[in-house]
Amino acid sequence: MSFLALPDPDQDIIARRRDIVRELERLVPAEQVISDEDGRRAFDTDALTAYRRMPLAVVLPTSTEEVSRVLGYCHDNGIKVIARGAGTSLAGGALPLEDAVVVGVSKMNRVLDVDFENRTARVETGITNIAISSAVAPQGYFYAPDPSSQLACTLAGNIAMNSGGAHCLKYGVTTNNVLGVKMVMMDGEVVEIGGPALDAPGYDLLALITGSEGQFGIVTEATVRILKAAEGARPMLMGFASSEAAGACVSAIIGSGIVPVAIEFMDKPAIHVCEDFAQAGYPLDVEALLIIEVEGSEAEIEDLLGRITEIAEAFDPQVMRVSQSAEESAAIWKGRKSAFGAMGQISDYYCMDGTIPLGRLSEVLVEISSICKRYGLRVANIFHAGDGNLHPLILYNANDPEEVEKAERCGAEVLKLCVEVGGCLTGEHGVGIEKRDLMTVQFSKTDLAAQMRVKSVFDPKWLLNPAKVFPLEGRDVH
């Protein structure tokens, strides 16, 4: 099974590359067009690095108007377009095609306006996730979604994949924190959807666009919700003798009605890798570790930690340690936020992104381990346990074609398991090419046909991010 199958490139478009580049350089300053082979090679993949395709050309606009001109030209000339933020997609969502122009928004990274009275910020979508929080932090505010890649990932990519992060348990994912967007349609038309108000009249097109994986248009500006930072926050570590016990503890905490800011899970392989990298003080003699953070006043924090500790005692934790300082809290989170990078230093990995009902967490962890053993592959589990968004990292050698295929088949079984227990294929990484041919596991032909008709309304020629999300077979609705 391979998810890399892509349509044959349009040789006529490729033959016209020189003319296309010349026209792009007329539409935007020439230094914003990358056409040389070495320059294009920097954009030939995203964070699903086992797969690469050299794009026809790369354009890095600096304004919505420039994006509009480029898309209008590509539309009129039948040229495919791949939208790109920072290229941190783990599902191949920004993988280019040989006959496609990559349009990146990384140069569009300004904060345009901040309204503290109404708690909103208007920004260009090439801004990094964490830069939004940094811009409003001096006034005591923050932007809630915090993917592990928040130092690098852009708001554009967050909107495309409806990203979450460790603190989405309390504050929600991107769709809960974006109020409006300015989007360029494939034909170059600029539309504004939503706005600074908490709710917009008419159909909720904003929710449709958030998570549409760059298939409806390129979002160039967004109005986001900013929140007042809590009075205080404190994480605690809990170590368990088994992943099953840790999973059961998570279910019990959520079932009690307590909603921490975050509940993060690591199994033993992940604990050791993260500790070696970050020196965060994680216990190394446990099989599973939970990072649980609560926030509020000092009295609220003490009360919540006490109640969580009482619940956890029923699952015989081997370690329970509450952070005693801001430095210790920062170290605890540094280990978790560095997890994917730290794992990448020791092995190639295939990162899954299925979601499951919390009540099935313990049994799913056991079955994931069993699936990986059948394929002879190691697995490290690092994920957002509080909302059931699993991130098993299947370790393999990307230079060995047989291991690549094994990792793909193993990952497919893991995702099918998530659907079988009542979950879904993706929580925040998107479908891209990674899960494209698994869509039939979750959706019927009628479901997919309805979704593709929506795609056709926004992009009738199917030029935006083609060969992603929907299985290649059966695309007859457009």
C-alpha positions in Angstrom: 0.0 0.0 0.0 1.4 3.4 -0.9 -0.1 6.8 -0.4 2.3 8.4 -2.8 0.3 7.7 -6.0 -0.1 11.0 -7.8 -1.5 11.8 -11.2 0.9 12.1 -14.1 2.0 15.7 -14.5 0.7 17.8 -17.4 3.7 17.7 -19.8 2.4 20.7 -21.7 2.5 22.8 -18.5 6.0 21.6 -17.7 7.2 22.5 -21.3 5.8 26.0 -20.7 7.7 26.5 -17.5 10.0 29.2 -18.7 7.1 31.3 -20.1 5.1 30.7 -16.9 8.0 31.9 -14.7 8.4 34.9 -16.9 4.8 35.8 -16.4 4.9 35.2 -12.7 7.9 37.6 -12.5 5.7 40.2 -14.2 2.9 39.8 -11.7 5.1 40.1 -8.6 8.7 41.4 -8.0 11.1 38.9 -9.7 13.0 38.3 -6.4 9.8 36.7 -5.0 9.8 34.0 -7.7 12.0 31.0 -7.2 12.7 29.1 -10.4 16.2 27.7 -10.2 16.5 24.0 -9.3 18.4 24.5 -6.0 15.9 27.1 -4.8 12.9 24.9 -5.8 14.4 22.0 -4.0 13.9 23.7 -0.7 10.1 23.4 -1.3 10.0 19.8 -2.6 8.5 18.3 0.5 7.0 19.1 3.9 7.4 17.4 7.2 6.3 14.1 5.7 9.9 14.0 4.3 9.8 10.5 2.8 8.0 11.9 -0.2 9.3 14.6 -2.5 8.2 16.3 -5.7 10.0 19.3 -7.4 7.5 22.1 -8.0 7.2 24.0 -11.3 8.0 27.3 -9.5 7.6 28.9 -6.2 6.1 32.4 -5.5 6.4 34.2 -2.2 3.9 37.1 -2.3 3.9 39.9 0.2 0.2 41.0 -0.1 -3.2 39.7 -0.7 -3.2 41.6 -4.0 -0.2 39.7 -5.2 -1.7 36.4 -4.2 -4.8 37.4 -6.2 -2.8 38.2 -9.3 -0.9 34.9 -9.2 -4.0 32.8 -8.6 -6.0 34.6 -11.3 -3.2 33.9 -13.8 -2.9 30.3 -12.8 -6.7 29.8 -13.1 -6.8 31.3 -16.5 -4.0 29.1 -17.7 -5.0 25.8 -16.0 -2.0 25.8 -13.7 -2.3 23.9 -10.4 -1.4 25.7 -7.2 -0.1 24.3 -3.9 -0.6 26.7 -0.9 2.2 26.6 1.7 2.8 28.1 5.1 6.0 26.9 6.8 5.9 23.3 5.4 5.4 21.7 8.8 2.5 19.4 7.6 3.0 15.9 8.8 0.4 14.5 6.3 1.9 15.6 3.0 -0.6 18.5 2.8 2.0 20.8 1.2 3.7 18.2 -1.0 4.0 19.9 -4.4 3.5 18.5 -7.9 5.8 18.8 -10.9 3.2 20.8 -12.8 2.1 23.0 -9.9 3.2 26.4 -8.6 3.8 26.6 -4.9 2.4 29.9 -3.4 3.9 30.5 0.0 2.6 33.1 2.5 5.7 33.2 4.8 6.5 36.8 3.8 3.0 37.9 4.9 3.6 37.9 8.6 2.5 41.2 10.1 0.2 42.0 13.0 -2.3 44.4 11.3 -4.4 45.4 14.3 -5.1 44.4 17.9 -8.4 45.3 19.7 -7.9 44.5 23.3 -11.3 45.8 24.3 -13.0 43.2 22.0 -10.2 40.7 22.5 -9.3 40.2 18.8 -6.2 40.5 16.6 -6.1 40.8 12.8 -3.0 39.3 11.3 -1.5 38.1 8.1 -1.5 34.3 7.9 2.3 33.9 7.4 2.8 34.9 11.0 4.0 32.1 13.2 1.6 30.7 15.8 3.7 31.8 18.7 4.3 35.3 17.3 0.7 36.1 17.8 1.0 35.4 21.5 4.3 37.3 21.7 2.7 40.4 20.2 -0.1 40.6 22.8 1.7 39.1 25.8 2.9 42.5 27.3 -0.8 43.3 27.8 -1.4 39.9 29.5 -3.1 38.2 26.5 -2.3 35.1 24.4 -3.5 33.1 21.4 -4.6 29.7 22.6 -3.8 27.1 19.9 -0.3 25.8 20.5 0.8 22.9 18.2 4.2 21.5 19.1 5.6 23.2 15.9 4.3 26.6 17.1 7.8 28.1 16.9 7.7 27.5 13.1 4.2 26.7 11.9 2.1 29.5 10.4 -1.5 30.5 11.0 -2.2 29.7 7.4 -1.3 26.1 8.0 -3.1 26.0 11.3 -6.3 27.2 9.5 -5.8 24.7 6.7 -5.5 21.7 9.0 -7.6 23.0 12.0 -4.6 22.5 14.3 -4.8 22.1 18.0 -2.0 21.6 20.5 -1.5 20.7 24.1 -3.8 23.3 25.5 -6.7 22.7 23.1 -8.4 20.5 25.8 -9.6 23.7 27.5 -9.4 26.3 24.8 -10.3 24.5 21.7 -8.6 24.0 18.3 -8.1 26.6 15.6 -11.8 26.7 14.5 -12.7 27.8 18.0 -10.2 30.7 17.9 -10.6 32.2 14.4 -13.4 34.7 13.9 -12.9 35.7 10.3 -10.7 35.3 7.2 -9.7 37.1 4.0 -9.3 34.5 1.4 -8.3 34.5 -2.3 -10.3 32.2 -4.5 -8.7 30.2 -7.3 -9.9 32.7 -9.9 -8.3 35.6 -8.0 -11.5 36.9 -6.3 -10.9 38.1 -2.8 -13.6 37.3 -0.3 -14.1 38.1 3.4 -15.8 35.6 5.6 -16.7 36.2 9.3 -15.1 39.1 11.1 -14.4 40.6 14.5 -17.9 39.7 15.9 -18.3 36.5 17.9 -20.8 35.2 15.4 -21.5 36.1 11.7 -24.9 36.0 10.0 -25.7 33.4 7.3 -24.2 30.0 6.8 -21.1 29.2 8.8 -18.7 29.1 5.9 -15.8 29.9 8.3 -16.1 26.5 9.9 -16.1 24.9 6.4 -12.9 26.7 5.4 -11.1 25.9 8.6 -9.7 22.5 8.0 -10.2 22.5 4.2 -6.5 21.9 3.6 -5.9 24.6 1.0 -8.5 23.2 -1.4 -11.0 26.2 -1.3 -8.7 29.2 -1.5 -5.6 30.8 0.1 -6.3 32.5 3.4 -4.1 35.7 3.6 -5.5 37.4 6.7 -7.4 36.3 9.7 -9.1 37.8 12.7 -8.3 35.6 15.8 -9.6 35.5 19.3 -7.0 36.5 22.0 -7.6 35.6 25.6 -6.6 37.0 28.9 -3.9 34.9 30.4 -4.8 33.1 33.6 -3.5 34.3 37.0 -1.2 31.3 37.2 -0.6 27.8 35.9 1.2 24.7 37.1 1.9 21.3 35.6 2.4 18.1 37.5 4.0 14.8 36.4 2.5 11.4 37.0 4.3 8.2 36.2 2.6 4.8 35.9 3.6 1.2 35.7 1.7 0.7 32.4 0.2 2.7 29.6 -3.1 1.1 30.4 -3.1 2.6 33.9 -2.2 6.0 32.5 -4.9 5.8 30.0 -7.5 4.8 32.6 -6.4 7.7 34.8 -7.0 10.1 31.9 -10.5 8.8 31.4 -11.2 9.1 35.1 -10.0 12.7 35.3 -12.1 13.8 32.4 -15.1 11.7 33.5 -15.0 13.5 36.9 -15.9 16.8 35.2 -12.5 18.3 35.7 -11.1 20.0 32.6 -7.4 20.7 33.0 -5.6 23.0 30.6 -3.7 20.0 29.2 -3.2 16.3 29.6 -0.2 15.0 27.7 0.9 11.4 27.4 4.3 9.8 26.8 5.3 6.1 26.9 8.7 4.8 28.0 10.5 5.1 24.7 9.3 8.7 24.3 10.1 9.6 27.9 13.8 8.5 27.5 14.2 10.3 24.2 12.7 13.6 25.5 14.7 13.5 28.7 17.9 12.9 26.9 17.2 15.9 24.7 15.7 18.4 27.1 16.9 17.3 30.6 13.4 18.0 31.9 13.6 15.8 35.0 11.2 13.1 33.7 11.2 9.9 35.7 13.0 7.1 33.7 11.7 4.1 35.6 8.1 4.3 34.6 6.2 2.9 31.6 4.0 5.9 31.0 4.0 9.6 31.9 1.3 12.1 32.1 1.8 15.9 32.1 -1.2 17.5 33.6 -1.5 21.3 33.8 -4.2 23.3 35.6 -4.5 27.1 35.9 -6.3 29.8 37.9 -5.7 31.5 41.2 -3.3 29.8 43.6 -6.3 28.5 45.6 -7.9 27.1 42.4 -4.6 25.5 41.3 -4.2 23.8 44.7 -7.8 22.6 44.7 -7.6 21.1 41.2 -4.3 19.5 41.8 -5.6 18.0 45.0 -8.7 16.6 43.3 -6.6 15.2 40.4 -4.2 13.6 42.8 -7.0 11.9 44.6 -8.4 10.5 41.4 -5.0 9.3 40.2 -4.3 7.3 43.4 -6.8 4.7 42.3 -4.4 3.8 39.5 -1.3 3.4 41.7 1.0 6.0 40.2 4.7 5.4 40.9 5.6 9.0 40.6 3.5 12.2 41.4 5.4 15.5 41.3 4.0 19.0 41.1 6.2 21.7 39.6 7.6 24.0 42.2 8.9 26.9 40.1 8.5 28.6 36.8 11.8 27.2 35.7 10.7 23.6 36.4 7.4 24.2 34.6 9.3 25.5 31.5 11.6 22.5 31.6 8.6 20.1 31.8 7.0 21.7 28.7 10.3 22.0 26.9 10.6 18.2 26.9 7.1 17.7 25.6 7.3 20.5 22.9 10.6 19.1 21.7 9.4 15.6 21.5 9.0 15.2 17.7 12.3 16.9 17.0 14.1 14.8 19.6 12.7 11.7 18.2 13.8 12.7 14.7 17.4 12.8 16.0 17.4 9.0 16.6 15.1 7.7 13.9 12.8 8.4 11.0 9.3 8.2 12.1 5.8 8.1 10.7 3.5 10.2 12.9 -0.1 9.1 13.2 -3.0 11.5 14.0 -6.1 9.5 14.8 -8.6 10.4 17.4 -10.6 8.0 19.7 -13.2 8.2 22.4 -11.4 8.6 25.7 -13.1 5.6 27.2 -11.3 3.4 24.7 -7.8 4.8 25.3 -6.4 1.9 27.4 -7.4 -0.8 25.0 -6.4 1.2 21.9 -2.9 1.7 23.3 -2.6 -2.1 23.8 -3.7 -2.8 20.3 -1.4 -0.2 18.8 1.5 -1.9 20.4 0.3 -5.2 19.1 -0.1 -3.9 15.5 3.5 -2.4 15.5 4.9 -5.7 16.9 3.3 -7.6 14.0 5.1 -5.4 11.6 8.4 -5.6 13.5 8.5 -1.9 14.0 9.0 0.1 17.2 6.6 2.7 18.3 6.7 5.7 20.7 3.5 7.3 21.9 3.3 11.0 22.5 -0.1 12.6 22.3 -2.8 14.9 23.6 -4.5 12.4 25.9 -7.1 14.8 27.2 -9.0 15.0 23.9 -8.2 11.5 22.6 -5.9 12.8 19.8 -3.3 10.1 19.4 0.2 10.6 17.9 1.9 7.2 17.8 5.3 7.6 16.2 6.1 4.5 14.1 9.9 4.3 13.8 11.4 3.1 10.5 14.3 3.6 8.1 13.1 6.1 5.4 16.0 4.9 3.1 14.7 1.3 3.1 11.7 1.0 0.6 10.5 -2.1 2.3 10.5 -0.4 5.7 8.7 2.6 4.2 6.0 0.3 2.9 5.7 -1.5 6.2 5.4 1.8 8.1 2.6 2.9 5.8 0.7 -0.4 6.2 1.2 -0.4 9.9 0.0 3.2 10.1 -3.0 2.4 8.1 -4.0 -0.3 10.5 -3.6 2.1 13.4 -5.9 4.6 11.8 -8.5 2.0 10.9 -8.4 1.0 14.5 -9.2 4.5 15.5 -12.3 4.6 13.2 -13.4 1.1 14.4 -13.6 2.2 18.0 -15.7 5.3 17.2 -13.0 7.8 16.4 -11.7 9.4 13.2 -8.8 9.5 10.8 -7.4 12.9 11.8 -7.4 15.2 14.8 -5.2 18.1 13.6 -2.7 17.0 11.0 -5.2 16.8 8.1 -5.6 14.2 5.4 -3.1 15.3 2.8 -1.8 12.3 0.9 -1.1 10.3 4.0 -4.7 9.4 4.8 -6.2 10.2 1.4 -6.8 6.5 0.4 -8.1 5.7 3.8 -11.0 8.1 3.5 -13.2 5.3 2.3 -12.7 3.6 5.7 -14.6 6.5 7.4 -16.8 7.8 4.7 -19.2 6.2 2.2 -19.2 7.0 -1.5 -22.2 9.3 -0.9 -20.4 11.1 1.9 -17.3 11.6 -0.3 -19.4 12.7 -3.3 -21.1 15.4 -1.2 -17.7 16.6 0.1 -16.3 16.8 -3.4 -19.2 18.8 -4.6 -18.4 21.4 -2.0 -14.8 21.4 -3.2 -16.1 22.0 -6.8 -18.2 25.0 -5.7 -15.0 26.8 -4.4 -12.6 25.4 -7.1 -14.5 24.2 -10.2 -11.4 23.2 -12.1 -9.8 21.4 -9.1 -6.6 23.4 -9.4 -6.0 24.1 -5.7 -4.0 21.4 -3.9 -5.0 18.6 -6.2 -4.4 14.9 -5.5 -4.9 15.5 -1.8 -7.7 14.5 0.7 -10.0 12.6 -1.7 -9.1 9.2 -3.2 -7.9 9.6 -6.8 -10.5 7.0 -8.0 -14.0 8.2 -8.3 -13.3 11.9 -8.8 -16.1 12.3 -11.3 -18.2 15.0 -9.6 -16.3 18.0 -11.1 
